Amino acid sequence: MWIEVLPAVVIENLDVIALILLGLLVEKQYISRPAIWANVAAINIHLYDYSFVSNWLSWYANIGLLVAGLALYTYGFDESLPGWYYTLAWAYSSIPVAAIAYLTWSGAL
């Protein structure tokens, strides 16, 4: 299979990488609610596989589940959210999520 050409770390984390790439493609001027959901899912899947996750990363991931849950709920019922929500949601856009994933892969976090 062609996938075997990729480095092992990429293959092992392909689910997270795919979700982050999807978010990057969707995010142009703003972060959409489906992208928020995908990024939060990606970081939670990624952190679930690690034996040691710091308290602040646990809080980040857990708060992300609340942010993503609200995003998915309101998106499903076609309701709008206030501006402060989208300011908070930028913490779960693809770039911060990718940075956290990279820093944990590298052992820096």
MODELLER restraints for C-alpha pairs under 7 A, 6 or more apart:
rsr = mdl.restraints
at = mdl.atoms
rsr.add(forms.Gaussian(group=physical.xy_distance, feature=features.Distance(at['CA:16:A'], at['CA:42:A']), mean=4.71, stdev=0.5))
rsr.add(forms.Gaussian(group=physical.xy_distance, feature=features.Distance(at['CA:16:A'], at['CA:45:A']), mean=6.98, stdev=0.5))
rsr.add(forms.Gaussian(group=physical.xy_distance, feature=features.Distance(at['CA:16:A'], at['CA:46:A']), mean=6.26, stdev=0.5))
rsr.add(forms.Gaussian(group=physical.xy_distance, feature=features.Distance(at['CA:19:A'], at['CA:38:A']), mean=5.68, stdev=0.5))
rsr.add(forms.Gaussian(group=physical.xy_distance, feature=features.Distance(at['CA:19:A'], at['CA:39:A']), mean=6.30, stdev=0.5))
rsr.add(forms.Gaussian(group=physical.xy_distance, feature=features.Distance(at['CA:19:A'], at['CA:42:A']), mean=5.86, stdev=0.5))
rsr.add(forms.Gaussian(group=physical.xy_distance, feature=features.Distance(at['CA:20:A'], at['CA:39:A']), mean=5.91, stdev=0.5))
rsr.add(forms.Gaussian(group=physical.xy_distance, feature=features.Distance(at['CA:20:A'], at['CA:42:A']), mean=6.81, stdev=0.5))
rsr.add(forms.Gaussian(group=physical.xy_distance, feature=features.Distance(at['CA:20:A'], at['CA:94:A']), mean=5.49, stdev=0.5))
rsr.add(forms.Gaussian(group=physical.xy_distance, feature=features.Distance(at['CA:20:A'], at['CA:98:A']), mean=6.55, stdev=0.5))
rsr.add(forms.Gaussian(group=physical.xy_distance, feature=features.Distance(at['CA:23:A'], at['CA:35:A']), mean=4.91, stdev=0.5))
rsr.add(forms.Gaussian(group=physical.xy_distance, feature=features.Distance(at['CA:23:A'], at['CA:38:A']), mean=6.81, stdev=0.5))
rsr.add(forms.Gaussian(group=physical.xy_distance, feature=features.Distance(at['CA:23:A'], at['CA:39:A']), mean=6.63, stdev=0.5))
rsr.add(forms.Gaussian(group=physical.xy_distance, feature=features.Distance(at['CA:23:A'], at['CA:94:A']), mean=5.61, stdev=0.5))
rsr.add(forms.Gaussian(group=physical.xy_distance, feature=features.Distance(at['CA:24:A'], at['CA:94:A']), mean=5.68, stdev=0.5))
rsr.add(forms.Gaussian(group=physical.xy_distance, feature=features.Distance(at['CA:26:A'], at['CA:35:A']), mean=6.82, stdev=0.5))
rsr.add(forms.Gaussian(group=physical.xy_distance, feature=features.Distance(at['CA:31:A'], at['CA:90:A']), mean=6.94, stdev=0.5))
rsr.add(forms.Gaussian(group=physical.xy_distance, feature=features.Distance(at['CA:31:A'], at['CA:93:A']), mean=6.47, stdev=0.5))
rsr.add(forms.Gaussian(group=physical.xy_distance, feature=features.Distance(at['CA:33:A'], at['CA:71:A']), mean=5.08, stdev=0.5))
rsr.add(forms.Gaussian(group=physical.xy_distance, feature=features.Distance(at['CA:33:A'], at['CA:72:A']), mean=6.49, stdev=0.5))
rsr.add(forms.Gaussian(group=physical.xy_distance, feature=features.Distance(at['CA:33:A'], at['CA:75:A']), mean=6.71, stdev=0.5))
rsr.add(forms.Gaussian(group=physical.xy_distance, feature=features.Distance(at['CA:34:A'], at['CA:72:A']), mean=6.83, stdev=0.5))
rsr.add(forms.Gaussian(group=physical.xy_distance, feature=features.Distance(at['CA:36:A'], at['CA:68:A']), mean=5.84, stdev=0.5))
rsr.add(forms.Gaussian(group=physical.xy_distance, feature=features.Distance(at['CA:36:A'], at['CA:89:A']), mean=6.87, stdev=0.5))
rsr.add(forms.Gaussian(group=physical.xy_distance, feature=features.Distance(at['CA:36:A'], at['CA:92:A']), mean=6.07, stdev=0.5))
rsr.add(forms.Gaussian(group=physical.xy_distance, feature=features.Distance(at['CA:36:A'], at['CA:93:A']), mean=6.28, stdev=0.5))
rsr.add(forms.Gaussian(group=physical.xy_distance, feature=features.Distance(at['CA:37:A'], at['CA:68:A']), mean=4.76, stdev=0.5))
rsr.add(forms.Gaussian(group=physical.xy_distance, feature=features.Distance(at['CA:37:A'], at['CA:72:A']), mean=6.78, stdev=0.5))
rsr.add(forms.Gaussian(group=physical.xy_distance, feature=features.Distance(at['CA:39:A'], at['CA:92:A']), mean=6.23, stdev=0.5))
rsr.add(forms.Gaussian(group=physical.xy_distance, feature=features.Distance(at['CA:39:A'], at['CA:93:A']), mean=6.50, stdev=0.5))
rsr.add(forms.Gaussian(group=physical.xy_distance, feature=features.Distance(at['CA:39:A'], at['CA:94:A']), mean=6.20, stdev=0.5))
rsr.add(forms.Gaussian(group=physical.xy_distance, feature=features.Distance(at['CA:39:A'], at['CA:97:A']), mean=6.55, stdev=0.5))
rsr.add(forms.Gaussian(group=physical.xy_distance, feature=features.Distance(at['CA:40:A'], at['CA:64:A']), mean=5.67, stdev=0.5))
rsr.add(forms.Gaussian(group=physical.xy_distance, feature=features.Distance(at['CA:40:A'], at['CA:65:A']), mean=6.43, stdev=0.5))
rsr.add(forms.Gaussian(group=physical.xy_distance, feature=features.Distance(at['CA:40:A'], at['CA:68:A']), mean=6.47, stdev=0.5))
rsr.add(forms.Gaussian(group=physical.xy_distance, feature=features.Distance(at['CA:40:A'], at['CA:92:A']), mean=6.42, stdev=0.5))
rsr.add(forms.Gaussian(group=physical.xy_distance, feature=features.Distance(at['CA:43:A'], at['CA:61:A']), mean=6.78, stdev=0.5))
rsr.add(forms.Gaussian(group=physical.xy_distance, feature=features.Distance(at['CA:43:A'], at['CA:97:A']), mean=6.29, stdev=0.5))
rsr.add(forms.Gaussian(group=physical.xy_distance, feature=features.Distance(at['CA:43:A'], at['CA:101:A']), mean=6.95, stdev=0.5))
rsr.add(forms.Gaussian(group=physical.xy_distance, feature=features.Distance(at['CA:44:A'], at['CA:61:A']), mean=5.87, stdev=0.5))
rsr.add(forms.Gaussian(group=physical.xy_distance, feature=features.Distance(at['CA:47:A'], at['CA:53:A']), mean=6.89, stdev=0.5))
rsr.add(forms.Gaussian(group=physical.xy_distance, feature=features.Distance(at['CA:64:A'], at['CA:92:A']), mean=6.95, stdev=0.5))
rsr.add(forms.Gaussian(group=physical.xy_distance, feature=features.Distance(at['CA:74:A'], at['CA:80:A']), mean=6.69, stdev=0.5))
rsr.add(forms.Gaussian(group=physical.xy_distance, feature=features.Distance(at['CA:103:A'], at['CA:109:A']), mean=5.68, stdev=0.5))
